[in-house]
Amino acid sequence: MKRIGMLTSGGDCQALNAAMRGVVKCLSYSKEDVEIYGFLDGYRGLIYSDFRMLTGADFSGILTKGGTILGTSRTPFKLIREPDENGLDKVEAMKQNYYKLKLDCLVILGGNGTHKTANLLRQEGLNVVTLPKTIDNDLWGTDMTFGFQSAIDIATDAIDCIHTTAASHGRVFIVEVMGHKVGWLTLNAGMAGGADIILIPEIPYDIDKVVEAIETRQKRGSRFTILAVAEGAISKQDAKLSKKEYKEKLKNTPYPSVSYEIAAQIQKKTGQEVRVTVPGHTQRGGSPCPYDRVFASRLGSEAGKMILKGEYGFMVGYRNREIVKVPLEEVAGKLKMVAPDATIVKEAKMLGISFGD
């Protein structure tokens, strides 16, 4: 009998359910008896022993379902060693609940912060296997994360829809795409949607270069311009500030987000009407696209196989079109950024896309 704990942590995204289903289906088709304990609302469920036994029926019909049947929450890694309001040692509580249920392994689905805590639990002696979830595609050690392609589809659809109204009214439109620290989603959605300007966190922009790109399009006869702007985009001027100074600036800014600041600056410098569209959490919602359904199922299946073999302490990753095992210590605490000189960035520039640099 194998006893498996399972949880989803951090922000939700498409294909979490598909990935869990893949794990359980693989285990179900083995000859070994398996019990699945689902911890509710991420690490919080593991800390406070909030779980329920899961059966095959729980995983039926969820391949196409977005979100997570286990619920999720954010438990910041920087606070994980701090006692809760009642003085509870959170790490010790997770260990005790693991041992109390006599678990053989924890299957943890999540992004960067989730993997830091997963690696900590590995260091504390627990058997852990993780799956790479995030619409940002910023996890180190894997070329792709599930949820990413679905989010690209949604963000691209938003840009596609904006094209018609932008062309009709002859306006500048900004579509703000999710991504605080990393610009993979904005870059891919921007290219797929035919954005004229793409602004991402890794390439600080010069607002005058942005305006220049808009005016160049106008001189060529284009009535509109579309910008795909990551929510974490930053100007060259702000990039020179210290973290403390930048946080202070954000705290005192009159703008809801960087896109509105850019819109105001463009309008002031060009006199042209600018509109901002924020797809927001729609990018994380809805049914997973077919690619993500297949991809998450493959990752889940491989995780199940690793559990059956007793191969723990790894993230199931994807490199060079192959599923691979990546040691958790290599993943935790690292971000996969867009390099300013990356091939995809160079190719985008060859297409005439401006990055405001």
N, C-alpha and C positions, 0 to 999 in steps of 0.2 A: 504493500500500500504506500503510495506517495501522497503526501499532503502538501498542496501548493497554495501559497498566498498570492493574491493578485491585487494591484491597485493602480489607479491612474492619478497622476499628480500634475499640478500647474494648470496652465490654460487648456481649455478643451480644444479639440480640433476634429476634423473628419477622420474616419477610419480607425479610431480608438477601438470601437466595438469590433470592427473587422479583424484587427490584430489580436484581440483577446480571443475571439472566436477561432482564429487560426491556431493559437496555442492549445486550446481545449480540444479542438477536433483532432489535432495530432496526438495528444495524450489519450483521447478516447479510443482511437484506433490501435493503440498499443495493447499488449496483453496484460499490462499491469493495471491494478485497481488504483484509481486516483480520486482524491477529494479536493475540491476547489473552495477556498475561503476568500470571498471578495471583501476587501476592506473599503469602507465607504468614505467618500470625500478625501481621497489621497492619503498622505501620511497621517493626517488627523485621525483617520480610522484605525491605523496601526498603533498610534500613540494611545488612544483611548479605548482600544479593543472594541471598536464599532464595526462589526462585520456580519456577513450572512453566508451560509452555505449555498453554493451555486450548483445547479444541476444542468444537464444537457439542454433542458427546456429554456433555461435562461439565455442560452447562446443561439437559440433558434430564431431565425428571421431578423438578425441584427446586422447582417453583412452590409446592408444599405442604409443603416440607421446612423445618423450623425451623433455627436456628443459622446457621452459615456454612460453606460447603464450603472456604473458604480459611483457616479458623481466624482467631482474633483474639487480641489482647493489649493491655494498657494500656502506653503509652509516654508518661508524664506530660510535658506541655508545658513545665513549669517546669524539667525536666531535659534538654530536647532540645538545648540549647546546651552542656551539660556533656559532656566526653569520657567514653567508656565505660571500663571497668576496664583496658582495654588502650591507652587514650589515643586511641581513634578518635573523630574529629570526626563526629558522627552526621549533622548537616545536610549536610556536604560529601560524606559517603558516600552519602546518598540522591541527591544531585545527580549524583554520578559514575555511580551505577547507572542512573539515568534516561538519562543521555547514552550510556552504554555500550551499552544496549539500543536506542538510537535511538528512544526513545518519542516519540510525537506528543502524548500526553496521559496524565495519571493520573486515574483515576476512584476517588474515595475516599468510602467510606460510613462515617459515624460521627456522633457527637454533639458536645458542646461542646469538649472537649479536642482531639478529632480535627480539628475545624474551625480551631482555633488553629494547629495544625501545618500544615494544608492551606494556610491563608492565608500562613504563613511561607514555604512552598515556592513559592507564587505570587509573593511578594515577591522570592524568589531567582531568579525567571525561568522557573520550570517551568509548563507548561500544566496546569491543574487544573480538574476539574469534580467537584462533590461532591453527595452525596445525604443527606438528613436522617434519620438513624436514632437513635431513642431512645424507650424506653417512658415517659420522663418528659415528653415533649412540651415541652421547655423551650428548644428552639433558637430564637433570634431570627430573624425574617424569614420564618417559615412558620407558618401556622395549625395545621398538623398534621405530625407525624412518623410514619413507618411503625414499627410495633411498639407504638404507643400503644394503638390500639383492641384489639389482641389481649391486651395486658396488662390493660386495663380488663375484658375479658370474664373473664379468669382470676381477677382480684381480686374481681369482682362475684360470680362463682360461689362463691368462698370465703365471702363474706358471706352469700350465699343459703343455703349449707349450714349456717352457724352459726345462722341464724335458728331452725331447727327445734329444735336442741338447747338454745339459749338459752331459747326459749319453754317447752320441756318441763321444764327444771330451774329456771326462774325466776332466771337468773343475769345478771350483767353480763359481756359478752364484748367483748374488744378484738381487732380484726383489724388487724395491723400491715402497712401497704402500703408498697411501695418508694417512695423519694423523699427524698433527703437534704436538698436545698436548695429544691425546688419541689414544690407540692402538687397539680398537675393530675391526676395518676393517682388519688390518694386522694380528691380532691373528686368526680371523675366516678364512680369505683367506689362511693364512699360513697352518692352520690345514687341511682345505679342499683340498689344493694343495699338501699336503705331504711335506711341507718344513721341513728341518732338523734342522734349527736354525731360531728362530723368535725373532726379536729385536723390542721392543716397548718403548715409552717414559716413561711409568710408572715403568719399570724395567731397571735401568741403567746397561749397559753391561761392562764386562771386556774383552778387546780384546784378552788377553791370554786365557780366558775361551772359547772364540769363536774359536780360533786357535786349542785349545785342542779338541774341539768337531769335528773339521774337521779332525784332525790327527787320532782321535779314529775311525772315519768312514773309513779312509784309511787303518788302521791296520786290520779292519774287512773285507777288500776287496772291499769297495765301491770306484768307480772311480770318483765320483762327489759328490758335496754338494750343496744344494740350501738354500739360506738365504732369508727369507721374512723380509724386514727391513722397518719400518715406517719412513716416512720422518722426523719425530721428535725424532727418537731414539737418545739416548745420552749416552755417556760413563760414567762410575763411576767417572772418573777423572774430566770430564766437569761438572758433576752434582754437584760437590763441589764448582764450581765457582758461584759468584753472578750473577744476571741477567745482570748487566752492563758488567761484565767481559766476560760472555758468548757471549753477543751480539758483543762485540769487537772482540772476537775470530772468530766468524762467518764472520764478516766483512773483516777480514784479511786472511781467509783461502783460499788456492789455489784450493780447491775442489768445484765443483758445488753443491754438497749436501753431507750429512753424508755417503751415500752409497759409494761414490767414495773414501772418506777418509778410510772407513773400507776396501774397496777393496785394496787400496794401502798398508795398514798395513798387511793384510793377505798375499799379494803377497811378501812383504818384509820378513815376518816371516817364510813363508813356501816354497817360490820359485814357488808356484803353480800359474797357469794362472787364473785370475779372470775377469769375465765380469759382467757389470751392465746393467740391463734393467729397464726402467722407464715407466710404462704404462701411468702415468700422468693423464691428463684430460679425457682420454678415460673412466676412472672409473666413471666419472660423466655423461657421454654421452650415447647416444643411447636410444633404446626403453626400458621401464621398464619391468622387468621380471614379470611373472604371479603373483608371490607372492605380489610384490609391487602394481600391478594393483588392486588386491583384497583389500589389506591392505589400500591403499590410498583412495579407493572408500568407504570403511567402515568408515574411519575417516571423510571423507568429508560428508557422509550421516549424521553421528552423529553431526557434526558441524551445518549442516542445521537444524536438529531437535532442537538443542540448541537455534539457532536464532529464530525459530518459537515460542519457549517457553519463549524467552526473558532472557535466562541464559547467562550472559556475564561475562567477566573477567577470562575466563578459557582457558587452552590449552586442546585439545582433545588428551588424552594419551592412552597408552596400558599397562595394568598391569595384570599379572597372566592370560593372554589370554582373558582378558575382556577390552572393551573400557571404559575409565573412564574420568571424568572431573578433571583436576588438576588446582588449583588456580595459576594464573600467578605469583603471588608474591613468590610462592614456586619454580618456574622454573627459573626465571630470575637470571642470574649471577652465576649459578651453573653448574658444569661439572660432567658428569657421567663417572668416570675414571675406568680403569681396576685395580682392587685391586691385588697387587702382590701375595696375598695368595688366590685369587679367585679359586673356584672349577674348572673352565675351565682351568686355568693355571696349577693347580695341575694335572689335567687329561692329559694335553698336555705333561707335564714332564714325566708322567707315560708311555706315548707313545714313550719316548726317545727324545723328542724335547728339544733342549737347548735354554735357554733364555740369555745365556752369563753371567749369574750371579753366 
